[in-house]
Amino acid sequence: MLDALQELMRPPPGMAFDFSQPPGEPALAPADGVCWRVFANPVSLFIGGVAAVLLELAEPSVRAGVWEQGGFRRDPVLRLRRTGFAAMMTVYGPRSHAEQLIAQVVRMHDRVQGSTPDGRIYRANDPRLLDWVHATATFGFTEAYHRYVRALSPLDKDAAFAEGGPAARLYGALGAPSSWAAWEELLAATAPGLEGSGTLAEFMRIVAAAPLLPAPLRRLQHLLVRAAVDITPEPVRSLPQLRRHGLRFGEAALLRALARGAALLPLGDTPPVQAARRLAQKQTSHGEAACNSAAKKIK
């Protein structure tokens, strides 16, 4: 079961990448930070990613860009895995490769523009929309970890937003929240414009039915989707398309047991493990250099 979830953390077909190289190169996010812990849990990662998309689809301009030109309807599995790979690269990837990937995404977004059904013009690289997308992603992953894996302190939650700052600025989200309080301010300011839609209902159907997990685990997939609805903040959680789709009695405890169990098991050769190996090679290189220097002094 956990192997299937861990598979979602690995690069999708055609995007293979070895996170253990090059030796010693740091990531955009600090290795001793909160994000390295949060993104290493496959259960909360799935839940947080879905919650982020629910918030994004509630914003009319983001919804138009994501849904009409983002590939969700054509191939939801590939689209979600590519998004997951971008998140893995942003947190664990060597800085130089993360910067290259983000620059590529920015160039792609330059071509994404259009209008909402009510005639509002949007651009994917509009800083206002980028701020919302970045903020909802950080909220989703952080809150899912906090709710189902291990409680985070207020300082930890602030750190999760602050650690995402370098990547946010590279994407063009120059006003992205740098603390939990700033996220709550952005949510309050954006809330009046958030709305339900047929797209939101369609996404719920797609993410529940898409073969993200093997067929025997499809009931678990439904449970993870309901957990995402459960952590989605108001006013989105009460939208007609999400109402009564949250967790049922006793399911939160079951999810916590699953997520905490996942945190105790070996991760396999996933990006977090590879990235730790990459940084350990730096320490080894430094240790060897120190030994060589000491040997020369002895001679």
Secondary structure, DSSP 8 states (H G I E B T S, - for coil): -HHHHHHTTS--TT----TT-STT---SS-TTSHHHHHTT-HHHHHHHHHHHHHHHHTSHHHHHHHHHHS-TTT-HHHHHHHHHHHHHHHHHS-HHHHHHHHHHHHHHHHT-EEE-TTS-EEETT-HHHHHHHHHHHHHHHHHHHHHHT----HHHHHHHHHHTHHHHHHHT-TT--SSHHHHHHHHHHHGGG----HHHHHHHHHHHHS-SS-GGGHHHHHHHHHHHHHH--TTTTTSTTTTT-S--TTHHHHHHHHHHHHHHS---S-HHHHHHHHHHHHHHHHHHHHHHHHHHHH-
